[in-house]
Amino acid sequence: VRDWELASKLAAVFLPLAPSVRIYPSGAPPKATIAKPADTQTIVSWVHNGLGQGPADAESVYSSERTRRAVTESDAPQPLQLDLGGGVSASVPLAVFADATHTLPRPSQDPLVPAKGEYTGNDRATRIGAVVITWNAIQHFYPYFDVVDVDWRAELRTAQTPAGTDADENAFLPTLRRMIVAIDDGHGSAFHPALMKRASLPILWRVIGDAVVGTAVGPAVSGVSTGDEVVTIDGRPALQAVRESEALISGATPQWRRAIALYQVGVGEADTKVALTIRNADASTRSVTLTRAAGAERMIEKRPEQIAELKSGLWYVDLTRITDPDFVASLDKLAAARGIVFDLRGYPRVGTKPLLHLIDSDAQSARWNVPILRRPDFEGVEWRTDGRWTLHPAQPRFTKNIVFLTDAHAISYAESWMGIVEAYKLGQIVGETTAGTNGNINIVQLPGGYRFIFTGMKVLKHDGSRHHGVGIAPNVPVSPTLAGIRAGRDEQMEKAIGILEAGAAAKN
């Protein structure tokens, strides 16, 4: 009785809008085929190139197309049979008949379009609806379930419970974020523009062993020095605070989750204060209060000028700070260099121009594979593989005495760069492994003003091996040490310079 009651209530909601859908108690399916209505001319179905959310355009590699073809005498579309749980199932067609203007049978009413602002995360139904949409978008369009260890069906129930009880729209945001955490996607995140907190502390830190250590402080900060250990943050052990932040960070690798957590742990409302307990090198402790500042440029550890001569004939180029005009203006200097360090410890601002001066013949980017989907759950998936970059060499050709610095902050476009460097052996790679996430993103709008992001294509390395969760590993691993940080040294840079000096000496 309950099964029939639930099926009837669901049917009352959906049938006026989707008359070819059938909802029924499990074990009592309707007729499998869909009868051809009178005046039928075509059959309509969808083909998805990734998660297309609008007309195909040059701004997106993803698109969804509603295709039509003429009806034949043998056409009898077979609906998909789905177990919805709760003793109820559904029959959902993947193709429907149509006349010249409408799919058939025609809906009995127009789709409901809510007034702007009608949905809010303070409403329980809106929160549950946002969870359902998020789960379905990822279930049917996330390309990495073959390498991610998650029971995604179980995650739906896991998220629905708090979504139904969250106190308000602010409390619901961590619920959405925990859903995204489960898919291990470095691009993955959930946010609400009106609820975002953009103010950050004027300090950078990293974890060395079990200690959270300051690696850079703002110019106006007193009481904290580079190399000091941060013992507590607002009364919590600092490492505990970082780990709690990591629990809300999606990532394909531990190093990416930690890198972002170390930033997020200091983020909050503008002008709010954070109490720190600091321990310096002589083991003495002191209390320091810092204020979060809005609109400040994100800090980086101390580096040379963005393009600088480190030693005679040895040059440095920070790809995370220069632009194309900066590079072009320095082209003659770099062409005469005996060795160059390219810094990719972060996200590039420059285009691919510098790469053109490092290759002797055409080079391609990693393999970008967009899923072509006609059925749910990646059943029968095909892959579009025609989106790779092709780079053509340019003159002047730079020296082959090249080092790239990289670390966990290098993600996505930075990994496209580093993938080319790795595949074509364009230089020594010094530092730490990159984030392990590449590929164009999808941004999905949710009711209540929420949005979430995930990677919509599968990126493979040049040799066809896995990139997701692997990244680009250095062939010369170097990580900062506590002693080096306290001495103000950039140990990764020092190693790079040593390699360049050895390479330059070998040529003389």
Secondary structure, DSSP 8 states (H G I E B T S, - for coil): -HHHHHHHHHHHHHTTT-TT-EEEETT----SS----TT--EEEEEEEESS--SS--TT-S-EEEEEEEE--TT-----EEEEEETTEEEEE-SEEEE-SSSBSS--SS------TT---TTSHHHHHHHHHHHHHHHHHH-TTTTTS---HHHHHHHHHHHHHH-SSHHHHHHHHHHHHHTT--TT-EEE-GGG---BB-SEEEEEETTEEEEEEE-TT--S--TT-EEEEETTEEHHHHHHHHHTT---SSHHHHHHHHHHHTT-BSTT-EEEEEEE-TTS-EEEEEEE-BSS----------SEEEEETTEEEEETTT--HHHHHHTHHHHHT-SEEEEEESS---S-SHHHHTT-SS-EE--EEEEEEESSGGGTT-EEE-----EE---SS---S-EEEEE-TT--THHHHHHHHHHHHT-SEEEE-------S-EEEEE-GGG-EEEEE-SEEE-TTS-B-TTT----SEE----HHHHHTT--HHHHHHHHHHHHHHHHH-
